[in-house]
């Protein structure tokens, strides 16, 4: 997930100061769509792993390890 578009709690997920009402509504919609997609995937028996943009930038090896563990079912 991109931190900005998915309103992550890190620095990258801040609401812009210009036109904050627009952005708040946009991010709310993105979050609703994320939750619907997660529910649809779960209903089909899928599991998901969210990798945040900031964690990839901060700790690529650790993020890759987490992804591998997820894919291996650990």
ChimeraX attribute file (.defattr): number of C-alpha atoms within 10 A of each C-alpha:
attribute: neighborCount
match mode: 1-to-1
recipient: residues
	/A:1	14
	/A:2	13
	/A:3	18
	/A:4	18
	/A:5	17
	/A:6	19
	/A:7	21
	/A:8	16
	/A:9	10
	/A:10	13
	/A:11	11
	/A:12	15
	/A:13	16
	/A:14	16
	/A:15	17
	/A:16	12
	/A:17	8
	/A:18	8
	/A:19	9
	/A:20	11
	/A:21	11
	/A:22	12
	/A:23	17
	/A:24	15
	/A:25	11
	/A:26	15
	/A:27	17
	/A:28	15
	/A:29	13
	/A:30	15
	/A:31	15
	/A:32	12
	/A:33	12
	/A:34	14
	/A:35	12
	/A:36	12
	/A:37	12
	/A:38	15
	/A:39	13
	/A:40	12
	/A:41	13
	/A:42	12
	/A:43	10
	/A:44	9
	/A:45	8
	/A:46	10
	/A:47	11
	/A:48	10
	/A:49	10
	/A:50	7
	/A:51	15
	/A:52	16
	/A:53	16
	/A:54	18
	/A:55	13
	/A:56	13
	/A:57	10
	/A:58	11
	/A:59	11
	/A:60	13
	/A:61	11
	/A:62	12
	/A:63	16
	/A:64	13
	/A:65	12
	/A:66	15
	/A:67	16
	/A:68	12
	/A:69	11
	/A:70	13
	/A:71	12
	/A:72	8
	/A:73	7
	/A:74	8
